[in-house]
C-alpha cells in the first residue's frame, strides 16, 4: 500500500476537527482512514495540548547553582520513630528521626533554603 503525503495544513485541520468533535482519537482516525499511530503523532505535534506544552516549557528559567559539601555536625544515631517532617517549596520533604541534633537540622535548612527558591 502506498503512503499518502498529507500536508501540514491538512493535518492541523484534521486534529482541530477531532478536538472540536470530542470524539476519541482512535474513532476519529478510523472514520477518516488514518492509522491510529499516525493520527496520534499528529495530535501530539499539532493539537491543542502541543501548543499548551510548548507555551509552558518556553518560559522555563533554568539556573545552575554551585553546591559545596561541608563537614556536617556530628549527629547521634536516629531512633526508629519520626520526630520532624518539613515540607519545602516545590514539594520536597525533609524527614528527621528522633535524636538528630537541632544544630544539624538548622544548618541543613539554611543550606537548602539557599538552593530552593520558588
Number of C-alpha atoms within 10 A of each C-alpha: 3 4 5 7 6 8 9 11 10 10 17 17 14 20 24 15 13 18 17 9 10 9 12 10 17 15 13 20 20 12 9 11 10 15 11 15 12 10 21 17 11 17 21 14 15 19 20 14 13 14 12 10 11 10 11 10 9 8 8 8 6 6 5 6 8 5 10 7 5 6 6 10 13 10 13 10 11 14 12 9 10 12 13 12 11 12 10 15 11 9 7 9 11 13 12 17 15 15 15 17 16 11 13 14 17 11 13 15 16 11 13 14 12 11 13 12 9 6
